Amino acid sequence: MPLTITHPLSSLFSMISRIYKMMFPPVARVHASGTTLRFGILGAAAIAPEALILPAKSHPEVVVYAVAARDRARADVFAKKHGIPHVHTDYQALLDDPNIDVVYNPLPNGLHYEWTMKALIAGKHVLLEKPSANTADEARAMFQLAEKKGLVLLEAFHYRFHPAIQRLKAILVSNELGKVKSITTRFYLPLFLPEDNIRFNLALGGGALMDMGCYNLNSMRFLASPLENTAVTPTEVIAASAIALVKPQVDRGMTATLAFPNDIVGTLTADLNPPLLNGISMTASVVCEGGEAELFNFVMPTFYHTITVKKDGKVRKEKVYAPVQKDGVKAKGEEWWTTYRYQLEAFVDRVQGRDAGKQVAWVTKEDSIANIEWIEKIYEKAGLVSRPKSTYVPPVM
């Protein structure tokens, strides 16, 4: 059975302990063998400490080896702050470093295609921040190149690797609540972003649907699938509209309704700067023929989350911070592991070839391509353009 905590004090102490270990993880002794993977970071991005640097501390096969930024001085400061031993003068110099095995690409969306392609050409595995690219054609080209070169490319939908969303999916797949009828995902919080923030830069792939909304869409597609570790493709964008535009073609927020196979209807709402009265929401809700299930905080569940299940007039609540034991075998994971730490574990296992033939959480090539393809379709339905494709032209391979 999944972990369920009911006593308020127990819940509070668990949360404090969990968050402390999350922020100050135990440092693993790095393997001396040749299995160690050396990561290089493209850009001194604000997301990098949470997404890679902290999770890497507790992984015995990961070393954050180098960083490069457009501004060398900024990269130096970033490296010193986070204990990164090597700084490169520019992105290409990092890719040319033969000591680097994996590139983490948290650059602005509009630069994902160019620098992921260049990293793959350089023979590096790539952990790529979401969304994968500005267009589906770009995403398709990246994954084709990764397959051709035998490299791992993962779009970092980190929430998919956490036991919380997996438990919600297991409830749906078990048919406990009957056939899924509708799915609603809400992701909005007031970030107080100015108009000149990079997230609102059209040329760099800005907009709420690209930023938060890609989570909404991906989670709906995941929960609509009747299979445990897969996502499905929508059949139609029924309606879509921008909640507000920050500037021409750039959505501050987006709402959309989509049709899915098996007569499922999904509705998403994403907003980067909602009114304060709207509060904060990171919720995935599913209505089935025989009941309802909702996961509060599906994006960052390690801080706190609740799975609420309603059936036959009864309500139960679950919290799942560590993997549920299956067939007497404890899966890898600790209560304090963040979504990013679970993701890093899966990524390293894939690079090392340890997950072959196993039913494990993963974001596949087809999944990533479909997600950006339907983001483009939502923009079209809302009367907005797709984000501009990159001007980068890769060399003929």
N, C-alpha and C positions, 0 to 999 in steps of 0.2 A: 504494500500500500504506500502511496506517496506520503511524505512528511506533512503532518498537519499540526500546527501550533495554535492552541486556543487560549492559554493563560496569558493575560496582558503583560505581566512582568517577564515571563519567559520569552515572549515575543520581543519585548524591548531589549532584553539582554542579548538575545540571539542576533538582533539587528545591529546592535552596537559592536559586538564581536565580529560579525560578518563584514561590516563596513570598515572596521579597523584593519582587518586582514586584507581586504580588498585594496585599501589605500597604501598599506605597508605590507606587501606580501612577503612570505618567507623566501629568502633567496636560495635558489637551488644551486647545487654544485654542478657546474657545466661538465658534461662528459668529456673525457680526454680523448675519446676515440674519434674516428673520422665521421661520426654521425652528426656532429655539430653543424648547424646551419647558421651562416653569418648573413644577417639582414642589413640592407642599406635602405635609408629613408630618403625619398625625393621630397625635399621641402621641409622647412621647419614649421610644420603644420600644428595647429593647436590640438587637433584630434590625436596626434601621434602618441603622446604619453599614455592616454587612456586606451587607445586601440592596440598598441604594440609594446611600448617601452615597459609599462608596468606588468602586463601579462608575461613578457619575456623573462622577467626576473625569476619567476617560479618555474620556468620550463628548463629542464637540464640539457636540452639540445638546441637552445636558441641563444644567440649572441647578437645584440644590436651593435653592429660593427662600425657603421659609417653613416654620415648624413651629408647632404648637399643642399644648398639653397641658392636662390638668385643673388642674394646678398651674402658674401662670404662672412662678413662680420656677424650677421644674424645667425648663420650656421655655427660659427665659433661659440657664440653665447649659448645657443641651444645645446650644443654638444657638451659644453662644460657643465651646464645645469643638470643634464640627464646622464652624465657619465659615459658618453659615446666616444670611443678612442680615436676615431678618424674623421676628418672633415675634408671633403673634396671641393675643388674650386667651382664646379658646376655639375649639372645633372649628368651630362655625358661622361665626365671623368669618373663619376660614381659607377656608371654602367660599365665602364671599361676596366674597373678594378677586378682582377681575376680572383681575389679573395672573397668576393661577395657571391653568395649562392641565391639569395632571394631579394627581390626589390619590393618594398612597400610603397605604394603610390597613393598618397592622400592629396595630390594636387587638385586644383579646381577642376570641376567636371569637364570643362572644355579642353583640358590638357590631358585627360585620361588616355585618349586614343593614341596621341603621338608618343607619349613617354612609356606607355605599356608596350606598344609595338617596338619601340627602340630597346626596351628591356628584354623582350622576348628575342629580338634579333641578336642581342648580346648573350643569349643563352641563360637568362635568369628566370627562375620561377617568379610569379608575381602575385602578391596579395593586393588587390585593387579595391579602393574605397568605392562605395556605391554613390550614385548610379554608375554603371560600368562605362558609359560613354554618353555623348550627346544624341546619337542616333543608333538605331538597330543595325544598320549596315556596318557601322564602326565596331559594334560589339561582336558582330558575326565575324568580321575580319580578324579581330584579336584572338578569338577562340580557335578559329581555323589555323592561325599561325602557331598558337600554343600546341595544338594537337600535332601539327606537322613536325614541330621540333621536340615533341615528347616532354613538354614542360607543363607544370601545374599553374593554372590561372584561376583564381577564386575571387568572385565579387563578394565583398565583405558585408553580407547581410548577417551580421553577428548574432542577432536575436534568435535565428533559426537553430543555433547550436545549444541553446539553454534548455534545461529540463522543463521549465515552466511552459513554454510554447509547445514542447513535445508532449507534455501531459495533456494540454488542451486538445491537441490533435489526436492523442490516443483515446480520449473520451469520445470524440466524434467518430473515429474509425471503429470503435467497439460497438457502435450502434445502440449504445445505452439510451440515447435521446432520440433515436429514430433518424429519419432522413433530414439532412440539412435543407432548410428553406431559404434562409437569408443570412448574410454576414455584413456587419457594420464595423468599420475601423475608423477610429478618431485619433489623430495625432496633431495636437496643437498646444503651444505654450508661448506666452508673451516674451519674446527675446529682445524687444525694443531695438530692433536693427534699423540703422539709418538707411536712407535710400541708396547711398553709395556703397553699401556693404557688398562684398563679393558675391553673396548669395543672391543678389538681385542684378547681377551683371549678365545680360543676355548672351554676349559673346562667349562667356565662360560657362555657359550652361546653367544660368541662374533661374530661380523660380521655386515656389513652394512644392509643386508637384515633383520636381527633380530632387529636391532636398528631403523634406519629410514625406512627401506623398509616395515616393518610391517604396518606403516601408509599408504604407497603407496597402498599396497595390500588391506587393509581394506577399504580405501576410494573408490577404484575402485569397489570393491564388493558392497559397499553401493550405489554408483551412478548407477550401472548396474541393480539394482533391480527396478521393476516397482511399488513397494509398498513403502509407505511413510517412515516407520521406520524400514525397513528390509534391509538385505544384501543377495546377492545370492552367490552360490558356482560356481567357474569356472568349465569348462568342460575339459580343456586341457591346459597344458603348451606348447605353440607352440615353444618357444625358450627362452633360458636363458643363460647368460654368466656373469662371474665376470668381472667388469671393470678393476680391479687390485686386486692382493692378497697381503696382508700385510705380511703374513706368510702362510705356508701350510694350506689349507682348510679354511682360514679366509679372507673373502672378504672385501676389502676397499670400494668397490662399486659394485652394481649389476644392471643389466638391464634384463628385462624379458617381454615377450609378451604372453598373455593368451587369451583363447577363453572363452566366457561367453554365457549363454542361449540367445536366440533371435538374434543370429548372431552378437553379440557385440564382438569387439576385444579391449583388454586393454593392454597398455604398461606402464611399470613403470621404473623409473630410480632413484636410491638412491645412495648417495656417502657421506661418512664421511669426506673425505679429497680430494675434487676435486681440480683441478688446479685453481688458483686465477682468471684466465681469464674466467672460467665458471660462476663466480659470485655466486649468491644465488638464489635458486628457491624452492618455496613451493606452487606449483600450481597444480590444478586439472582442466583439460580441457576436454570438451565433445563435440563431433561433432555429430550432428543429421541430419536427412534428410532435415529438414527445417531451419537449422541455427546452431549456435554454442553458447556455454556458458562456461565461464572460471572463476574460483575463484582463485584469487591471495592471497596467505597466508592463506591456509585452516587450517594450524596447529596452528597458533597463531593470529587469526583474530582480537582480541581485540586491539592489537597495531595499526593495520591498515590492511584493506583488500579492495578488489574491485571485484565485480561480473560484468563481461562484457558479454553482450548478443548481438549477431549479428543475424539479421533476415531481409530478404528482402532488403539488402543493407543499413540497418539502424543499428546504434550502441547505446545501452543504458548502463549506468553504475549504479550499485546499491551498497549501503553499508547498512548492517543490523547488528546493535550492540545490539539491544534489541528485545525481541520476538514480533512478529506481533500479534496484537489483533485478536482473533477469536471468532465469534458469540457474540461480545460485551463484551467478558471477556478478561482482560489483563493477559497474562501469567506471571509467576514469572521471574524476571530478570531485570538487569539494564545495561546501556550502558558500564559501567566500569567492569562488571563481566567478568572474564576470562573464558576460556573454562573449566578450573579446577573448578571454582566457580559454573558454570552451572552443571558440573558433580557432585559436592558435593551435590547440591540441589536435584538432581535426586536420588542419592544414599541414602541420608537420607530419602527422601520420600518413597523409596522402603523398607528400613529397618522398617520404621514406619507404613508401610501398607497403605499409602495414595494414591498410584497410581494404586490400583487394578481396572482392567477393563478399564483403560484409555489408549489412544493411545499416548504414550510418548516415547521420545528418550531413547534407552537402547541398551546395547551390550549383546546379549543373549548368553546362553551356546553354542548353535549351531553355532553362529557367531564366538565366540572365538576359538572353536575347529576347525572350517573350516579354520580360518586364519592361525593357526600354521601348520595345515595339508598341506595347499598349499604352505607355506614357505618351508616345507620339500620337496615338489614336485619340487619347483623351484631350490632348492639346488641340487637335484638329476639330473635335466635336465642340470644344469650348470656343472655337473661332480664333485660336492662337496658333502660331507657327511652332514647328519643332525647333529645338535649340540648334544653332548653326553647326554644321559639320566642320570638322577640322580641315585646315588647309594643308596639313602634313600629307605627303605622298611617300609611302615606304618604298624602298628599293625593290626591284624585281628579284625574287628569291629563286 
